[in-house]
Amino acid sequence: PHPYLLPSMDGSVDTGYNKTLRVDCEHLGVPGESLMNFSQIQMRYTTSRLNALLCRESPASAALGERTEAELHPVDAHRRANRDTTLPSQSSSFKAQTKSRGKINLKKNNNNSSFSPEQPDNLNPSGLLFTSVEEFNAKGYNPLLIPTPTTLKEVEKSPLRTLWREAMNQEFNAQMTNGTWTYTPLPDGCKAIGCKWVFKVKIEGAKLVKLKARLVAQGFGQVYGVDYLDTFSPVVSFTGFRLLLGLGALVNMKIFHADIANAYLKANMDDEFKVYMRQPDGFRRKNLSGIAEYCLLVKCLYGTKQAGRGWHYTIRSYLINKGFLPCDSEVCIFVKRTENCFFIIALYVDDLFCLPISSNAVLARDNWVLFMKELTNYFHTV
């Protein structure tokens, strides 16, 4: 089978450790057999059809070496005849491949070279190219076995490079629409921080749902006192949140939830500190004079030191302008009294938990819907 294909699961394998592994033994080159007793349980890289084999002896197979060929199970005899005589501990390539625990060899080739995420040329060994999520799912490929890129070079080698590019374009266009930065030459004496693309695969079950790309600033390059000053941003305490839940149960009212999408990007950078950032990979440009331009951050991009604090004071100012008052002992709990409702809101970063207390549940919900309409006009909520 193709290395990206999800193998059919129709057999049962006893590992000897009271654990059962279901696997189709035809993928091991043993047709007609569905039950196997593996004698190895540690992940090992090989060039066989199953790239992940088990390599420590189990109690059920400890005496396997003392049995004659006639006494062996047919599958055990096949494995003994075709096993690799080189012990994993004596193989330098095995040590290099297993240096980072958890990395699995996904590539199957004929020259005994193994897949490595650090080798961009091996990210797409079969030259596959998919132009849509539906095409990928229709062919039955396993999205878990497609490596997630970490750099633009790896994106260009990925079989999903068209989809990754679309995700990057969507993120870049969203940043430009939001006005996250303005282009300007780098002033003398100023240093620019870097930025990085972060990629994520959204999977439901064994199906690919969506590819997401997010641009984050490398805030570790910021200098205290030059690029930022304060970074602390409070959140509601667990005691305060439990009090909100208990009060909702006491008055028998429903607690509503709202999530602010891309919350940090709604906050403005402090005018006192000007943070310059290098242009993101894949979207670099120069001005008409041919001089390289830099991004002067206007909004709190993810990754900057002051992003969390900037967002907290943005949502705090919005709630206070709407008539909410913060509690003296819990600065992230806001209350507001109207003619027919009493609002209690707990704030945890970009999550709002609201308890509207009214004479009946219908009236409380109507007040929540009205509040959400006003919130949506100011922020994008989920």
N, C-alpha and C positions, 0 to 999 in steps of 0.2 A: 504493500500500500504506500501511497504518497506520505512523506514525513509529516505533512500538515493534516492528514486525514485523521478523524477520530475513529479508532479501531472499534469494531463491533464487540459487544460485551455479552458473550453467550456461554462462557465456560466458568468453572469455579476452581480456584487454586488454593490449597491449604499451605500456609507458610510455615506451619509448625509452631507458631506463636499465638494460637487461638485467634488468628485473624484470617479472613478469607479475601482473596483477590480474584475478581472476575476478569477473565481475559479470553480472547479467542486464540486458541493455540495454533490455528493455521497461520497466524502472523509470525509464529516462531519457526515456520517451516516444518511443522509436524502435522500433516493432514490426518483427519479422522480422530484425533485425540482432543478431548475437552477438559480432562482432569490432569493437573500437573502438581507435583510436590517440589516447590522451589527449595533449594538448599542455600540460597543466598538472599539476604534482605537489605543489604546496604546498596545505595544507588551507585551504578557503575556505568561508565561510558563505553560503548562498543560500537561496532559497525554492523551488528545484526539487525534484524527487522524490528525487534524491540530494543530501543536505544537505552532503556533503563532496565537493568537486570539487578538481581539480588546477589550480594557477594559475601555474606557471612553465614556460616553453617548454622542450621536450625537444629533443635533437638530431634526432630523427626527424621533428619538425614545425617545424623552424626556418624552412624555406622554404615553409611553408603559405600565408603571405600573398601569395607571388608566383604562386600557382597560380590559374587561373581557376575559375569556379564549375563548369564542365563537367568539369574535371580533378579536382575534389575528390571524395573518397570520400563516399558518400551520408550517412554519419553526420557527417562533418566539415561538409558543407554544411548539414545540419540544425542543428548546433551554432552555425555562423556566423550563420545566419538568426535564431536565438533567443538569442544570447548577450547578456549584460549589457554595455552600452557603458560603464558606469562602471568605471574601473580600481580594483582593490582599494586601491592606495596613495592614491587620491584620496577614498576613502570614509571619513568619520569614524566611521560605525557599524562598518565593518570593523575599524578600529584598536581600537575599544572592545571588540569581540567577541573579537579575537585578542590582547588585552593579556596574558592568561594562556595561555601555550602549552600545548596539549594538551586544551583544552576544546573539545568538538565540539558543534555545533548539532544537537540531537535533535528540535527542534520544527518542524513544517511547518504554516504557517497562511496566511491570505489577505491579511493586512495588512502583510506584509513585516517584521514584528517577529521577532526571533530569540530562541531559547531562551537563558536565562541562569540558571546555578545560584543566583545571588544573588536571583532573583525567585521567591519561593515560589508566587505565583499561576500560574506557568508550569510548575510541577513535574508537573502532570497536565493537559495541554492538552485531552485528550479526555474527562475525567471518568471514567476507568476506576476500577474497584474490584474487587480480588481478595480472596477470603476464605480461600484455601488455596493451597499450593504446587502441588498437583496441578492446580487450575484454571488457574493461570498457565501451567504447562508444556503442558497439553492444548491451549491456544489458540495455541501456537507462538510466543509472544513471546520476544524476546531480553532476558535479564536484564542484559546489559552496557549496554543503552541506558536502563535505568531508573536515574535519578540516586539515589545514596546520600544520604540526608538527613544534615544536620549539626546541626539544631536540632529542637525539638519542633514548631515551626510548620511546618517542611518535612515532618515526619512526617505531619501532618494533611492535607497537600496531596498526598501520595504515593498512587499507585494501590495500593500495598501497605501502606497505613496500618493495616489490620486486622492484618496479620502483624507489622508493626513494634510495634504495641501489645502483641501477645501476647509478643513477645520482651522488651519492657520489663517486662511483668508478671512473666515468669519470672525475670528478673534481680533485680527488686526483692524478690520473694518469697524468692529464694535468699539475698539479703543479710539479710532479716529472720530467716530460719531459722538462718542462720549466726551471728546476733547481732553483726553488724558494727558497729552503733552503738546507742546508747540516746537517746531523746528527752529534752531538757532545755532550759530557758530559757538564754539566753546570759548568763553572768555579766558584771557591770560590769567594764569595762576589757579585756575579751577581744574579739578579732576572729575572725570565722569565715571559713574559706576556702570557695571555691565548688566545684562539681562539674559534671560534663558527661557527657552520654550520647554514647557512641561506637558507631556502627553499622557493620556489616560484612555483606556479601552473600557467601555461600558458593556457589560455582558449580562444577559438574563438567561439562566439555564445554560445551554450549550450554544446559544445564538448570539451573534454580534448585533448590538443595538445601535451604538453610536461611538464615534471617535471624537475625543475632545482635546483641544489644545489651548493652553493658557500661557500667557506671557507674564513672567514674574521678574521683578527687579532683584538684582543681587545686592541686597541691603547690607551684607557684611562688608562692603566696600565703603560704606558711609562713615564719616568721622564725627565723633561726638563733639558738639559745640560748633561744628562747621556746617554739617548737613542736617543735624537734628539735635534736640535737647531732651524733652520728656517723651517717654514711650509708654508709660503705664496707662492702662484702660481697665476700669472695673467691670465686673459682671455680677449678676445676682448670686448670692450665696445659696448653698444647698438648704440651709435653714429657712431662708426667705422663700425659696421655691416650694419647699414642703409645706410651709404655712399657706401659700397660695392654693396648693392642692387640697389641703385640709379645709380651708374656708370654702372652696368650691363644693366639696362634699357636704359640708355643714348646711349650706343654703340651697343645695341641690340644683346648682347651675353649671352649665357646660363651660369648660375652659377652651378658648380658641387659640389657634397658633398661626403665625405668619412668618414667612422666611423671606428676607430681603435678598434678592438676587444681586450678585456682584456688589455687595455692600460697600466694600472699601473704595470702590471706584466712584461712589457718590460723595465722598469727602474731598474737600479741597486741601491742597498742601499749604503749609504755613508760609505766608509771604516773607517771613523773616529769614527763612532758609531756602535757598535755591539749589535744587538737586538736578544735576545733569546726568543723563543716561545715554549710553551708546545705542545706536539704532539696532532693532532686532534683526537677527540673521534672516536673510531671505527678503527683507524689505528695506534695504539700505538705499539711500539716494544722496545726491549732492545738489547744491544750489546752482543757480545759473552761472556763477563764477567758477564752478568746479571745486568749490571748497566743501569739505566734508561737514555735514551738519550733525548736531546732537539734539537729543530730546530733552527739553526743559519740562520737568514734570509739573503739571497743573493739578492733577488729581492724585490721590494716594494709591499708587499702583501696588498690587500685592507684592510683598517682599520688602518694602521699604520699612524702616524702623518705626516711623510715626504713623503707619497706616491704621493700626488698631485704635490708637488714641484719637486720630482724626475722625474715624467713623463714629466712635462713641459720642463725641461732642456734637457731631452732625445730627444724629438721631435724638440726642438729648435736647438740642435746641429746637428741633421740630416738635417734640412732644410738649415742651414748655410753651411754645407759641400756640399750641392747640389747647392750652388750658390745663395741662397736666402738671402736678406738683411732685417733686421727688421726696421720698421719705427721708427724714433726718438720719435714721439709723441704718437705712438700706438705700444707697444712692441709685440703685438700678431697679427700684420699684417705684412706679409713678401712679398717682391716683387722680381721679377727676370726678366731680359730682355734677350731674345735669338734672333737669326737672324730673325725669323718669328713670334715670339709670345712674349707677355708681360704678365707675371703671377702675380696675386694678390691672396694671401692666407690669410684667416682669421682663427685664431685658437681659438676654445672654448673647453677647456679640451681635449677630445679625438675626437672631431668633426672638420673636415677640410672643409672649404668652399672656393672653388677655382674659380676664374674668369680669364680664359685665353682670352686675347684680341688679335685678329689676323685679317688678311685681309678678311677672310670669316669664316663662322661657321664650315665648314668641317675641315679646317686647325686647328682651335681652339680645336675641339674635338680630332683630332689626337694627338695634343700636350698633352692634358689631359690624353689620353689613355697611352701614353708613360710615363708620370709622374706616373700614377697609377701602371704600371708594375714595376717601380723601387721602389715605395712605398711598393708594395706587397712583394717584395723580402726581405724587411727589417721588415715590420710589417704585421700582418694579418688584412686585412681590410674587411669591409662589404659594 
